[in-house]
């Protein structure tokens, strides 16, 4: 049997296995998918730390969304840390001081968001600390919904339902679908105690966890993922909410989107390699399933890419250039496997969107996502590998 066919079968098996695990977990816990523990009758003191670098365009709406939440204002501490901005970020933060917002400023921390985060942690007095990007916005019940998941004392962090507001922008709508898929996956991983990230737009922590695991890593490309992996390495739990909605501003230009995702990919692979020692039974599903899944996903991706290139190079001339007349001659095992993988991807996309009935996505964007996203992934993965080999620096 040709090596290409063997690799194709292995890649197909891997894809089916991942889908099987997700579906089994989803149907096992589907009654609990939207159900969290009842809300606590107490209102713990919460500190919200907002690192901000040149966020004058979004900071005002961000702060207004916090002040509008359904939570006692005397129980909220809002701290904005200006990281040496060159715009009016600090002035906007100061203008909210009469409403209780604490505005701090510091020299730029070298382009890493962890620097102003750690600076803000020094001033936070809350029993819980939430970290929030300045270009993100809370809904009225975000905080109360997230607090429900802290009823388990072993839960040290909770991630929200990070979403993108609907628009008619093609790039934003593609990302909106992607975010729904990520949220759907993360909720399922929550049932497996395998949540791998505490997203920057808004995540909440028990304050004491920082004294146990330490503060954010100021040299890390994706500090929100690294702190989550460090919390998991101490065998604490991280949960994911699908009802605590937070909206964030996504890149609206293709160049900005690619830059962001390449940074995510580079930082993510570095972090999984850093915590690869967790691949052992003592870390449960997170160690024995989720971390290996990330390495295997990258291997599977480059395998599929290589097989695609090989198939194109090895295809006879007439099949490339007389495609319509000779379509039947080109259909074989490889073609059926690719079709099957596409159906699997379509089904997973459908489940992700369907699980959020209030998120209406136009059919043209769904179809665009299904046919375009593969090419974006090729771009992300090739670029992160290239930049990683060059050891090219990056910042937030």
N, C-alpha and C positions, 0 to 999 in steps of 0.2 A: 504494500500500500504506500502511495506517495506521502512524503512528510507533510506536504501542504494539506492533504486530506485529513491526516491524523490531527494536525493542529486545528483544522476547522471543526472536527468533531469535539475536540477538547474544549475549544472556545464555546461551542454550542452547549455542551454539558455544563460548563461553568455558568453561563447565562441562565440556563434553566434552573440550576441549583439555587442561585441567588433569588430568582423570581419565586421559586417554590418556598424558600424560607420566609420571604416577605409575605407571601400570600397566606401561608399557614399561620404566621403570627398575627396577621391582620384579621383573619376570620376567627382565630381563637379569642382575640380581645375586641372584636368589633363592637360589642355592647358597651365596652368601656372607652371606645375611641374618643367620644365627646364628653365622657363622664369623668369628672375629677372629684376628689373628696369635698365635702361641704365646706363652705366658707367659714373661717374662724370668726368668732364674735369679738375678738380683740384686734387692736390696731397697733402693731409694732411700729417703732420709729424706723423710718427708712431714709437712707441717704442715696441720692442720685448724683453720680459723678459724670460730668459731660466734658470729655476732652474736645478741644476745638482749635483747628488751625485754618484760618481764612474761611470761616463758615458764616460770614455776614449775610449771605443770601438766604440761609435756612434757619439760623439760630433763633430768630424771633418766634417763628411758628413752632419750633421745637419746644421752647419754654412755655408758650401759650398752651400747648397740648398737655404739658405736665400740670400746669395750674388748673386745667379744666377736668382733671381726673376725679372719679368718684371715690375720694379718699380724704380723710381729715387733713387739712393743710398744716395744722400744728404738728402733725406726725411725719411731715415730709421735710427733708433738708435737700436743697438743690444747689449743687456746686458746679460751676462752670470753670474749667481750667483753660485759659488761653495759652496756647503753646507758641508764643512769639509770633502771632499773626501780623501780617502786613496790611490787613484791611480793617474794618470797623468791628470785628468780632468782640473785642473786649468792651468797647463802648456800648454795644447792644446788651451784653451781659450786665454791665453796670446799670443800665437803664431799668433793669428789673429788680434792683436792690431794694426798692421800697416794697416789693412784693415778697421779700424774703430770700431772693436768689443771692448766693454768695459768689462773687466774681473774683477769680484769682488769675494772676498772670505770671509767666515764667519765661526764661529764654528757651528758644526752640530746642527740643530734645533730640536733635539729629534725625528727624524724619520718622520716628517710631512712635506710634500712638500710645504704647505702654508707658512712655515717660510722663506725659501729663496725667495718665490714669493713676500711676503710683503717687504722683504729687498730690492728686485729689484725695487718695485714700488716707493720707496723713491727717486730713481735716475731717473726715467722715466720722460721725458719731452714732450712726444708726445700728440697730440690731441686725438689719439687713442692708446690703449695699447693692445698688443697681448701677450698672455702667451703661451709658447711652451715647450713641453717635449724635452729633449736632444736626445731622440732616435726616433725623428720624422723628416720628410723631406717635404719641400714645393715643389710645382710645380710652373712653371713660372708665372701662372696667379692667384695663390691662393689669394694674397692680393687684387688685383683689383676686383676679383669676389666677395670677401666678402664685400668690401666697397660699392658695389651696394645696398646691403640690408640696409645700413644706411641712405638711402634717406628719410626714415620715421624718423622724429625726436624723436618719442617715442621708437624707437629701441635702446636699450642700449647694446646689445651684439649679436654677430653672431657666430654660430658654423659652422665648415667646413664639407666637405665630408671626414671623416676619413676612410681610406682604408688600406688594407694590400696587399703588393706586392705578386703576384703569386709565388708559389714555389711547390715543390714536397713533402713537409713536411705535413703529414696527420694532425697534430695538428694545424699547421698554416692555412691550407686550410679550416678546420672546422671553425676556427675563422674568416676567410675571408668571408665565407657565413654569419656568424652571424653578422659581421660588416655591410654587405650590407643590412641585414634585419633591423638592428638598424637605419641605414641611411634612408632607405625607410620609416620606421615608424616616424622618427624624422622630415622628410620633411612634412609628412602629418600633424603631430602635429603642425608644424610651421604655417600651414593655420588655425589652431584652437587657435593660440597664446598659445600653451601649451608645448613649448620646455622645458624640465626639467633639461638640463645639458649644460654646456659650456666645452666641452671635453679638457682634458689636452694636447693632441698632438698639438692643435693650436686653440685658440679661441680669438676673438677680442672684445674689450669693448670700449665704450666712456669713456675717462678718468674721466669725471665728475661723472660717476656713483659710483665710489669708495668713493667720498666725500659725497654721498647721502646714500649709503647702508653700507659703511664700507669696509674694506679689507677682505682678505681671512681668514677663521676661522682656526686658527692654532691647534685646538684640534679635527678637523673633519677628519674622515677616507677618505672621498671623497669630498675634498674641491671644486672641479670643479662642483659638483652637488649642494652643499650647497649654493654657491654664486649665482647659477642660480635660485634656489628657493627663495633666499632672494631678488633678482631682481624682480622676479614674484610677491613677496609679496608686492612690492611697485607699482604694476600694470604697470610696464614697460614691453616692448616687447622684446622677444628674437627670432631671426629668424635662420633658418637652410638653408645652401646652399648645393646643390648637384653638383655644378660645380667647387667650390673651393676645389680642391683635396689636401689632406694631407696624406702622407703614414707614418705608424708607425710600430715599431718593436714589434710583439706580443710574448708572451711566447712560447718557442719551446719545453718545457718539461711539461709533464702532471702535475707534482707537482707544478711548477711555475704558471701554468694556474689556477689550483684549488685555490691556495693561493690568486691570484689576484681577481678572481671572488667572493670568499668568502668575501674578504675585500669590494668589490663593493656592495655585497648584504647586509652586515652588516651596512655599512655606509649609503646605500640607504634607508633601512627601518628606521634607526634612524632619518634620515632627513625628511622622509615623516611623521613620527610621530611628529617630532618637528614642522612641518608646517601644521599639520592637522587642525589647526584653520582656514586655508584658504578654507575649505570645506563650501563655502557659495556662493550665486549668485553673489556677488560683484566681485568675481574673475573669473567670466565667465566659459568657458569650462575647464580651468585649475583647478578651484576649485570644480566644480560640476561634472566633468567627469574624469579628469586625476588622481588627487590625490586619489579619491575613487577607481579608477581602480587598483592602485598598491596594496592597501589593499585587495581588492577582488581577485586579481590575486594570492596572497599568500594563501588566504583562499581556493581558487579553487585548487591550486596546492596540498596542503596537503589533501584536500578532495579527489582528484583523487588518490593520493598515498594511502590513507587509504582504499578507495574502492577497489583498486587493491589488497592490502594485504588481505582485507576481502574476495574478490572473490577467491583468491588462497586458503585461509584457509577453506572456506565453500564449495569449489568444491569437489565432490566425488572422491574417490581414483582412480576409473577407468578412469575418465576424465583427471587426471594428468598424469597417467602413460601408458594409452593406447590411447594416443592423436590422432593418425592417424585414428584408427578404430572408435573412438567415437566422431570425430570432429562435426558431425551433431548434436549430442545430446547436445553439449555445446554451440550451437549458439542460442542466445536469444536477448532480448532488449539491454542488457548491451554490448554485442558483436557488435551490429550494431552501437551503440552510439560511442564506441571506434573507430570503423572503420571510422565513419563520422568525428570525431575529427581529425583523422590522415589525412583524405582527406583535411580538412580545413587547417591544418598545412602545408601540401604539396602545396596547392594552394597559401598560403601566401608566402612561400619560393620561389615559381616560380615567383610570381609578383615582389618580392624584387630583384631577380637576373635579371629578364627580364628588369626591369626599368633602368638597367645600361648595355647598349649594349656592351660597351667596356670591360666589365668584363666577361671573358670567364672562366667558372668553369667546370671542368671535371665531367661527370655524376657520376663516382664512388665516388667522394667527396660529391656530392649532396645526393646520396643515403646513404652514411655513416652518413652525417649530420642528415638526417631524422630519421635514426634508432638508432643513438648513442646519439644525443643531449639530449634526454629525460633523459637518465641515468646520464649525466653530470649535468643536472638541479637537479636531485635527490641528487647528491653528494653536489653541491653547497648549496642547501637549508638546507639540514640536518646539514652540517658543520657550516653554519653561525648561525643557531639556537643553536647548541651545544656550539660554541665559545662565542656567545652572552650571553648564560646562565652562562658560566664560567667567563664572563667579561674579556676574554683574550685580552691583548694588541696587537696592530699591528702597522706597519709603512709602508712607501712607499718604 
